[in-house]
Amino acid sequence: MKILVTGGYGMMGRTIHSLIQNTNKKDNFIFLSRKECDLTKRNEVLAYFRKYKFDYVIHLAAAVGGLYKNLDSNINMFSDNIKINENILEACHLNGIKRGIFCLSSCIYPKNPSKFPMDESMVHESPPHPSNEGYAYAKRMLELQTRQYNKTYGYQYICVIPVNLYGPYDNFNLKDSHMIPGLMHRFYLTSLTGEKYEAYGTGKPYRQFLYSFDFAKIILTILFDKDTTRLQNTEPIICCGDKNEPKEYTIKNIVDILADVMDINKELIYWNTNKSDGCMKKTVTNEKLIHMYPDISFTSLEDGLQETYSWFIDNFDTIRK
Ligand code: GFB
């Protein structure tokens, strides 16, 4: 059995790589980097798939970034992701790949949904938040295309929709990263200068979080699920970081927890309200995932942040920043 992991050197790719190292499946995986194959180039993708003959695909590769990267690059976020997804799906179909995991994100959901928490049926209900509409519409098209392939050919192309992910191997770039790695990196640099700690926005928006290792376990559980009926014509599956009621935090809650983890004096934190808040709330429910896989467990946000910070400090010289 041969499994392709696109985005093999991103946070989730490296996390899956780390998880399978001590298993008997490790030689079945091929982790693809953008240096080996430019997924926006159709001919490169088709040639790469013809060469390796994969049985499964875990499609994680995407043009991604936090709120501020999306605000700056909605054009490329749409065009690059549309090309990547179209090329991967065509290559999967042409090479007879019948099961795959395709990664979306909770930020593709409607800006003004009919209800909270949102569930899998609401992805296309109304327009996404304008801050990342390029990325959101490209990923919504991935959901549409996988559903069409499943209906037409009986494939099991499963879309998973994680809430905000964080963990080791993340991109800690101060400008383009997501909130947790961006804050962690900036707070760390500030701690070396004794100046005040800057957080962006008002701190009022709500977010949900999922630790990268928990998400990697969910992906592998679904991929190797032997109960094919459970996965037939499966709509997307939302993946949050908790078992019961959706747990969401304000950005300020997160900043306070992170300050405790990093042993920072909260009195020295100030909010730069010239920076956009982005989407105020995008609460989704895990209910379907827990019904399908009741034994899944989750890492608490405090533990996940502690593990991420320890990894960040230990690997500071080589991390993506
Ligand atoms: O993770 P993030 O950048 O993206 O979070 P989104 C942005 C929220 O965190 C905003 C606040 O409310 C920011 O004001 N924030 C506070 C910060 N300090 C910082 C900081 O230092 N850096 C950043 N980045 N934010 C993304 C989508 O939305 O969600 C992406 O744009 C992606 O497409 C991702 O899907 C999962 O959660 O707002």
Boltz pocket constraint, residues with backbone or C-beta under 6 A from the ligand:
constraints:
  - pocket:
      binder: B
      contacts: [[A, 65], [A, 66], [A, 67], [A, 68], [A, 70], [A, 105], [A, 106], [A, 107], [A, 108], [A, 131], [A, 132], [A, 135], [A, 162], [A, 163], [A, 164], [A, 165], [A, 174], [A, 175], [A, 177], [A, 178], [A, 179], [A, 180], [A, 182], [A, 183], [A, 186], [A, 198], [A, 199], [A, 200], [A, 201], [A, 202], [A, 203], [A, 205], [A, 207], [A, 251], [A, 275], [A, 276], [A, 277], [A, 278], [A, 279]]
      max_distance: 6.0
